[in-house]
């Protein structure tokens, strides 16, 4: 009988600690052992490579789809952000004084949107010595001359109120032929006197005869005899009708200049110690020497010093006073405003001017100060800032003027006297004294607040306070 080698090799297991002989298994017991132990190892399945290829392809497709979705999402987010940027006034608008913003289209539209009304400030201006009326258009984003077609005194009063003057101080409107490459503004046919002048005008490329509006909001800068000697001398208030005396407790404190029947320009350092309106009395049209016996005192309703005034550097040294009732400039030739300098009015060195202030001559008595006058010449800021003059203390809100040798005998007891200049037949307020020459400092030029620099601030205060009073 032939021995089966597979049967002889099978009766041993290694699961026991000691080998032992087992009884011969049945055939049914052998087959599983044969299959498990003796069958050759099956070859690797070739089909395994096919699923691997498909898996890579699927991953590429999934990655591409995810990338496209991500890109579309980023584009959507960018579109939303850009839309918010271009549509949001917070990101793209004009800034108000409190940091908030309004739409650029809301600027100069005749409706107050900023809390302090800055969006309607400086939208109307008077240009040059002819007082040419110009208004800023947010539609065309430029200053446009106003056509005289359809313009009446009613529109003139509305225009002056927008600048900052009271309707009651309106003087007159006129016409002037002028070319305008930037186009014109023309009055609507359905003018509404209750609405802002900014809402009553429309754009126009042409104007009949190129006839533009000139606007005088107050009767200023007139009636002064300019043929004077250059030296310091006693002055007559008939010659300088805008000069006022600002007094506290019956004593002269400083000078000021009338710019409208309601408003006085002076220096901030003059009012810093007495900021209550009740402390002040204003005297206008007084005669020499300084006396108030036969002149009425005008009470003050507001004292407004520039919020940026620095008593050390004298930066922003300007202030306004608003009278409780207007000066009667028609009753006396001794009382009349001086004109604020219009935009585009070129008054610079070596332009001559005049200063007036209350003081004494060197050999004068010690009684009440007289009104003194002297001719000065504007000088360049660089020369005024030199080491032998004011050594870098002069900033852009200041200007300098040197008195003539003949005026060297003029000493003064106060400041904030007006500096005025005659140009094209009109007297303009150029500056107000903030510090100047004394008898011991004749080599140093006088320093004045630059009224042109403060023009926007002045008109803003006038416009806001006039509106508040009108609303009351």
C-alpha positions as CSV (number, residue, x, y, z in Angstrom):
1,X,0.0,0.0,0.0
2,X,1.4,3.3,-1.0
3,X,2.0,5.8,1.6
4,X,0.3,9.2,1.2
5,X,2.9,11.8,1.9
6,X,0.4,14.5,2.7
7,X,-1.3,12.3,5.3
8,X,2.0,11.5,7.0
9,X,2.9,15.1,7.3
10,X,-0.3,16.3,8.7
11,X,-0.7,14.8,12.1
12,X,1.5,17.5,13.9
13,X,0.4,20.9,15.2
14,X,2.4,23.5,17.0
15,X,-0.4,24.8,19.2
16,X,0.7,22.4,22.0
17,X,3.8,22.7,24.1
18,X,4.8,19.0,23.4
19,X,4.5,17.2,20.1
20,X,2.3,14.2,20.1
21,X,0.9,11.7,17.6
22,X,-2.7,12.3,16.7
23,X,-5.1,9.8,15.2
24,X,-5.4,9.8,11.5
25,X,-7.9,12.5,10.4
26,X,-10.9,11.8,8.2
27,X,-10.9,13.0,4.6
28,X,-13.2,15.9,5.5
29,X,-10.6,17.0,8.0
30,X,-7.8,16.8,5.5
31,X,-9.2,19.0,2.7
32,X,-9.3,22.2,4.6
33,X,-5.8,21.7,5.8
34,X,-4.7,21.0,2.2
35,X,-6.4,24.1,0.8
36,X,-5.0,26.3,3.5
37,X,-1.4,25.1,3.7
38,X,-0.5,23.5,0.4
39,X,-2.2,25.5,-2.3
40,X,0.2,27.9,-3.9
41,X,-0.1,31.6,-3.1
42,X,-2.5,33.1,-5.6
43,X,-1.0,35.6,-8.0
44,X,-1.8,39.3,-7.4
45,X,-5.0,40.4,-9.1
46,X,-4.3,42.5,-12.1
47,X,-7.6,44.3,-11.6
48,X,-6.2,46.2,-8.6
49,X,-4.5,48.7,-10.9
50,X,-7.7,49.8,-12.6
51,X,-9.5,51.1,-9.4
52,X,-6.2,53.0,-8.6
53,X,-6.3,54.9,-11.9
54,X,-10.0,55.7,-11.5
55,X,-9.3,57.0,-7.9
56,X,-6.7,59.5,-9.2
57,X,-9.0,60.8,-11.9
58,X,-11.9,61.2,-9.4
59,X,-9.7,63.1,-7.1
60,X,-8.6,65.5,-9.9
61,X,-12.3,66.1,-10.8
62,X,-13.2,66.7,-7.2
63,X,-10.3,69.2,-6.8
64,X,-11.2,71.0,-9.9
65,X,-14.8,71.3,-8.9
66,X,-13.8,72.5,-5.4
67,X,-11.4,75.1,-6.9
68,X,-14.0,76.5,-9.2
69,X,-16.5,76.7,-6.4
70,X,-14.0,78.5,-4.2
71,X,-13.1,80.9,-7.0
72,X,-16.7,81.7,-7.6
73,X,-17.2,82.3,-3.8
74,X,-14.2,84.6,-3.7
75,X,-15.5,86.6,-6.7
76,X,-18.9,86.8,-5.0
77,X,-17.4,88.1,-1.8
78,X,-15.2,90.6,-3.7
79,X,-18.2,91.8,-5.6
80,X,-20.2,92.3,-2.4
81,X,-17.3,94.3,-0.8
82,X,-16.8,96.4,-3.9
83,X,-20.5,97.1,-4.1
84,X,-20.5,98.1,-0.5
85,X,-17.4,100.3,-1.0
86,X,-18.9,102.2,-4.0
87,X,-22.4,102.4,-2.5
88,X,-21.6,103.2,1.2
89,X,-21.2,106.7,2.3
90,X,-19.1,105.5,5.2
91,X,-16.4,104.3,2.8
92,X,-16.8,106.6,-0.2
93,X,-18.6,109.7,1.0
94,X,-17.5,113.1,2.2
95,X,-16.4,113.5,5.8
96,X,-18.3,115.6,8.3
97,X,-16.7,117.4,11.2
98,X,-17.7,114.7,13.7
99,X,-16.1,112.0,11.5
100,X,-19.3,110.7,10.0
101,X,-19.7,110.7,6.2
102,X,-22.5,111.6,3.7
103,X,-22.8,110.9,0.0
104,X,-20.7,113.1,-2.2
105,X,-23.9,113.9,-4.1
106,X,-25.3,115.3,-0.8
107,X,-22.6,118.0,-0.6
108,X,-23.9,121.4,-1.6
109,X,-27.4,120.1,-2.4
110,X,-29.2,122.6,-0.2
111,X,-30.1,120.1,2.5
112,X,-28.1,119.9,5.7
113,X,-26.9,116.4,6.3
114,X,-23.8,116.8,8.5
115,X,-24.6,117.5,12.2
116,X,-22.8,120.9,12.1
117,X,-23.8,121.7,8.5
118,X,-20.4,121.4,6.9
119,X,-21.8,119.8,3.8
120,X,-23.5,123.1,3.0
121,X,-20.5,125.3,3.9
122,X,-18.5,127.1,1.3
123,X,-20.8,126.2,-1.6
124,X,-21.4,129.8,-2.6
125,X,-18.5,132.3,-3.0
126,X,-17.8,135.7,-4.3
127,X,-14.8,136.0,-6.6
128,X,-12.4,138.9,-7.2
129,X,-12.9,142.6,-6.7
130,X,-16.1,142.5,-8.9
131,X,-17.9,140.2,-6.4
132,X,-18.7,137.6,-9.2
133,X,-21.1,135.0,-7.8
134,X,-19.9,131.4,-8.1
135,X,-21.6,128.2,-6.8
136,X,-20.1,124.8,-6.5
137,X,-22.0,122.1,-8.5
138,X,-21.7,118.5,-7.3
139,X,-23.1,117.3,-10.6
140,X,-20.2,118.7,-12.7
141,X,-17.8,118.9,-9.7
142,X,-16.6,122.4,-10.4
143,X,-17.3,126.0,-9.6
144,X,-19.8,127.6,-12.0
145,X,-20.6,131.3,-12.6
146,X,-24.3,132.2,-12.2
147,X,-26.1,133.5,-15.3
148,X,-28.0,136.8,-14.8
149,X,-31.0,135.6,-16.8
150,X,-34.0,135.4,-14.5
151,X,-31.9,136.6,-11.5
152,X,-33.7,139.1,-9.1
153,X,-33.1,140.6,-5.7
154,X,-35.1,137.7,-4.2
155,X,-32.4,135.3,-5.4
156,X,-29.8,137.8,-4.3
157,X,-31.0,137.7,-0.7
158,X,-31.2,133.9,-0.8
159,X,-27.6,133.8,-2.1
160,X,-26.3,136.1,0.6
161,X,-28.0,134.0,3.3
162,X,-26.3,130.9,1.9
163,X,-22.9,132.7,2.2
164,X,-23.6,133.6,5.9
165,X,-25.1,137.1,5.8
166,X,-28.5,138.0,7.0
167,X,-31.2,138.6,4.3
168,X,-31.7,142.1,5.9
169,X,-28.1,143.2,5.1
170,X,-28.4,142.5,1.4
171,X,-27.1,145.4,-0.7
172,X,-27.5,144.7,-4.4
173,X,-27.0,142.4,-7.4
174,X,-25.4,143.4,-10.6
175,X,-24.2,142.1,-14.0
176,X,-20.8,141.5,-15.6
177,X,-19.8,140.0,-18.9
178,X,-17.5,137.1,-18.4
179,X,-16.4,134.0,-20.3
180,X,-16.8,130.6,-18.6
181,X,-15.3,127.5,-20.1
182,X,-16.8,125.5,-17.3
183,X,-20.4,126.4,-18.1
184,X,-23.0,128.3,-16.1
185,X,-25.8,127.9,-13.6
186,X,-29.1,129.4,-14.5
187,X,-32.2,130.1,-12.3
188,X,-35.1,127.7,-12.6
189,X,-38.4,129.1,-14.0
190,X,-40.3,127.9,-10.9
191,X,-38.2,129.6,-8.2
192,X,-39.2,128.8,-4.6
193,X,-38.1,131.6,-2.2
194,X,-38.4,129.2,0.8
195,X,-35.8,126.8,-0.6
196,X,-32.0,127.1,-0.6
197,X,-30.5,128.9,-3.6
198,X,-28.6,125.7,-4.3
199,X,-31.9,124.0,-5.2
200,X,-33.0,126.8,-7.5
201,X,-30.3,126.5,-10.2
202,X,-29.7,124.1,-13.0
203,X,-26.6,123.5,-15.2
204,X,-26.3,125.3,-18.5
205,X,-23.6,125.3,-21.1
206,X,-24.5,128.8,-22.3
207,X,-25.7,132.2,-20.9
208,X,-27.2,135.0,-23.0
209,X,-24.6,137.6,-23.7
210,X,-22.3,135.8,-21.1
211,X,-23.9,138.1,-18.5
212,X,-23.1,136.8,-15.1
213,X,-24.3,137.8,-11.6
214,X,-22.3,140.0,-9.2
215,X,-23.5,140.0,-5.6
216,X,-23.0,142.5,-2.8
217,X,-24.3,141.1,0.5
218,X,-23.5,144.3,2.5
219,X,-22.5,147.8,1.6
220,X,-18.8,147.6,2.5
221,X,-15.4,149.1,1.7
222,X,-16.6,152.6,0.7
223,X,-16.1,156.3,1.6
224,X,-12.5,156.4,2.7
225,X,-10.0,159.1,1.8
226,X,-6.8,157.3,0.9
227,X,-4.6,160.3,0.1
228,X,-2.8,160.4,3.4
229,X,0.7,161.0,4.7
230,X,2.6,157.8,5.4
231,X,3.5,158.6,9.0
232,X,1.7,157.6,12.2
233,X,-0.8,160.3,13.1
234,X,-4.2,160.9,14.6
235,X,-6.9,159.5,12.6
236,X,-10.5,160.4,11.9
237,X,-13.2,157.8,12.2
238,X,-14.9,159.3,9.2
239,X,-11.9,157.9,7.3
240,X,-12.0,154.5,9.0
241,X,-15.8,153.9,9.6
242,X,-15.4,150.1,10.4
243,X,-13.2,150.8,13.4
244,X,-14.8,149.9,16.8
245,X,-13.8,150.0,20.4
246,X,-14.5,146.8,22.3
247,X,-14.9,147.5,26.0
248,X,-15.2,145.6,29.3
249,X,-16.6,147.4,32.3
250,X,-16.3,150.8,30.6
251,X,-12.7,150.4,29.8
252,X,-11.3,150.0,26.3
253,X,-9.9,146.4,25.8
254,X,-9.1,146.1,22.1
255,X,-10.1,147.2,18.6
256,X,-12.2,145.4,16.0
257,X,-13.5,145.8,12.5
258,X,-17.1,145.8,11.3
259,X,-17.7,143.3,8.5
260,X,-21.5,143.5,8.5
261,X,-24.2,145.3,10.6
262,X,-24.2,142.2,12.9
263,X,-20.6,141.0,12.9
264,X,-17.2,142.3,14.3
265,X,-13.8,140.7,13.6
266,X,-11.2,140.9,16.4
267,X,-8.4,138.7,17.8
268,X,-8.9,135.6,20.0
269,X,-6.4,136.7,22.6
270,X,-8.5,139.8,23.2
271,X,-11.6,137.8,24.2
272,X,-9.8,134.9,25.9
273,X,-10.1,136.3,29.4
274,X,-13.7,137.5,29.0
275,X,-15.7,135.1,26.9
276,X,-19.1,136.0,28.2
277,X,-21.1,138.2,25.8
278,X,-22.6,140.1,28.8
279,X,-19.1,141.4,29.7
280,X,-18.7,143.3,26.4
281,X,-20.0,146.6,24.9
282,X,-19.2,147.7,21.4
283,X,-18.8,151.4,20.4
284,X,-18.9,152.4,16.8
285,X,-18.6,155.8,15.1
286,X,-16.8,157.4,18.1
287,X,-14.7,160.6,17.8
288,X,-11.2,161.4,19.0
289,X,-10.1,161.1,21.7
290,X,-11.7,157.8,22.6
291,X,-15.0,158.8,24.2
292,X,-18.4,157.2,24.4
293,X,-20.5,159.8,26.1
294,X,-22.7,160.5,23.2
295,X,-22.5,157.1,21.5
296,X,-24.8,154.2,22.2
297,X,-23.3,151.0,23.4
298,X,-24.2,147.9,21.4
299,X,-24.6,144.7,23.4
300,X,-23.1,141.4,22.3
301,X,-25.1,138.2,21.8
302,X,-22.2,135.9,21.0
303,X,-18.4,135.8,21.4
304,X,-16.8,133.2,19.2
305,X,-13.0,132.5,19.5
306,X,-11.4,130.2,17.1
307,X,-11.4,126.7,18.5
308,X,-7.7,126.2,17.5
309,X,-6.4,129.3,19.2
310,X,-3.0,128.8,20.9
311,X,-2.0,131.5,23.3
312,X,1.7,130.6,23.1
313,X,2.2,130.3,19.4
314,X,-0.7,132.7,18.6
315,X,-1.9,130.3,16.0
316,X,-5.5,130.8,14.9
317,X,-5.7,134.1,16.7
318,X,-9.1,135.3,15.4
319,X,-12.5,135.8,17.0
320,X,-16.0,137.1,16.0
321,X,-18.6,139.0,17.9
322,X,-22.2,139.0,17.0
323,X,-24.3,142.1,18.1
324,X,-27.7,141.7,19.6
325,X,-29.1,144.2,17.2
326,X,-27.6,145.5,13.9
327,X,-25.6,148.7,13.5
328,X,-27.5,151.4,11.7
329,X,-25.0,151.9,8.9
330,X,-27.5,154.1,6.9
331,X,-27.9,156.7,9.7
332,X,-24.2,157.8,10.0
333,X,-21.4,158.1,7.6
334,X,-19.1,157.3,10.5
335,X,-20.2,153.6,10.6
336,X,-19.7,151.3,7.7
337,X,-18.3,147.7,7.2
338,X,-15.0,146.9,5.5
339,X,-15.1,144.1,2.9
340,X,-13.9,140.6,3.6
341,X,-11.4,139.6,0.9
342,X,-13.0,137.6,-1.8
343,X,-11.6,134.4,-3.3
344,X,-9.1,135.2,-6.1
345,X,-8.3,138.7,-4.7
346,X,-4.5,139.0,-5.0
347,X,-3.3,141.1,-2.1
348,X,0.3,140.3,-1.3
349,X,3.7,141.8,-0.9
350,X,4.7,144.5,-1.7
351,X,1.1,145.8,-1.5
352,X,0.6,148.8,0.8
353,X,-2.0,149.0,3.5
354,X,-3.1,150.9,6.5
355,X,-3.4,150.0,10.1
356,X,-5.6,151.7,12.7
357,X,-5.5,151.2,16.4
358,X,-6.0,153.0,19.7
359,X,-2.9,154.3,21.4
360,X,-0.7,157.3,22.2
361,X,2.0,159.2,20.4
362,X,5.4,158.9,22.0
363,X,5.0,162.4,23.5
364,X,1.3,162.2,23.9
365,X,-0.7,162.6,27.1
366,X,-1.7,159.7,29.4
367,X,-5.4,160.2,29.0
368,X,-7.8,158.4,26.8
369,X,-6.1,156.8,23.8
370,X,-6.6,158.3,20.4
371,X,-7.3,156.4,17.2
372,X,-4.0,156.3,15.3
373,X,-3.3,155.4,11.7
374,X,-0.1,154.4,9.9
375,X,0.8,153.1,6.4
376,X,2.5,149.7,6.2
377,X,3.9,147.5,3.4
378,X,3.3,143.8,3.3
379,X,6.4,141.7,3.3
380,X,7.2,138.1,2.3
381,X,6.7,135.5,5.0
382,X,10.2,134.1,4.4
383,X,11.7,137.5,5.3
384,X,9.5,137.8,8.3
385,X,10.6,134.3,9.5
386,X,14.3,135.2,9.2
387,X,16.6,135.0,12.3
388,X,16.7,138.8,12.6
389,X,12.9,139.1,12.5
390,X,10.6,136.5,14.0
391,X,12.8,133.4,13.6
392,X,10.4,130.9,12.3
393,X,7.3,131.8,14.3
394,X,5.3,132.9,11.3
395,X,2.8,130.3,10.1
396,X,0.4,130.2,7.1
397,X,-2.4,131.8,9.1
398,X,-0.3,134.9,9.7
399,X,1.1,137.7,7.5
400,X,3.6,140.4,8.2
401,X,3.7,144.1,7.4
402,X,6.4,146.7,8.2
403,X,5.5,150.2,9.1
404,X,7.3,153.1,7.5
405,X,10.0,155.0,9.2
406,X,7.7,158.0,9.6
407,X,5.3,155.7,11.6
408,X,8.0,154.7,14.0
409,X,6.7,157.2,16.5
410,X,3.4,155.3,16.8
411,X,3.3,153.2,20.0
412,X,0.1,151.3,20.8
413,X,-1.6,150.1,23.9
414,X,-3.7,147.3,22.4
415,X,-3.8,144.9,19.5
416,X,-6.4,143.5,17.1
417,X,-6.5,146.7,15.1
418,X,-7.5,146.0,11.5
419,X,-5.0,146.0,8.6
420,X,-6.8,147.1,5.4
421,X,-5.8,147.6,1.8
422,X,-7.3,149.5,-1.1
423,X,-7.7,147.6,-4.4
424,X,-9.9,148.4,-7.3
425,X,-11.6,151.2,-5.4
426,X,-12.7,148.9,-2.5
427,X,-11.2,148.6,1.0
428,X,-10.5,145.1,2.1
429,X,-9.8,143.6,5.5
430,X,-6.5,141.9,5.1
431,X,-5.5,141.2,8.7
432,X,-6.0,141.9,12.4
433,X,-3.0,142.6,14.7
434,X,-1.9,139.7,16.9
435,X,1.4,141.1,17.9
436,X,3.4,144.0,16.5
437,X,6.0,146.7,17.0
438,X,6.3,148.5,20.2
439,X,8.6,151.5,20.7
440,X,11.5,149.3,21.6
441,X,11.1,146.8,18.7
442,X,11.2,148.9,15.6
443,X,13.3,146.3,13.6
444,X,10.6,143.6,13.8
445,X,7.6,143.6,11.4
446,X,4.1,143.6,12.8
447,X,2.3,140.2,12.7
448,X,-1.3,139.9,11.7
449,X,-3.9,137.2,11.4
450,X,-4.4,136.3,7.8
451,X,-8.1,137.0,7.2
452,X,-8.0,135.3,3.8
453,X,-6.8,132.1,5.5
454,X,-9.7,132.3,7.9
455,X,-12.4,133.2,5.3
456,X,-14.1,129.8,5.4
457,X,-14.1,129.7,9.2
458,X,-15.6,133.2,9.3
459,X,-18.4,132.4,6.9
460,X,-19.2,129.1,8.6
461,X,-19.7,130.8,11.9
462,X,-21.8,133.6,10.4
463,X,-24.0,131.1,8.5
464,X,-24.6,128.8,11.4
465,X,-25.2,131.5,14.0
466,X,-27.4,133.5,11.6
467,X,-29.5,130.4,10.9
468,X,-29.8,129.6,14.7
469,X,-31.0,133.1,15.3
470,X,-33.4,133.0,12.4
471,X,-34.8,129.6,13.6
472,X,-35.4,131.1,17.1
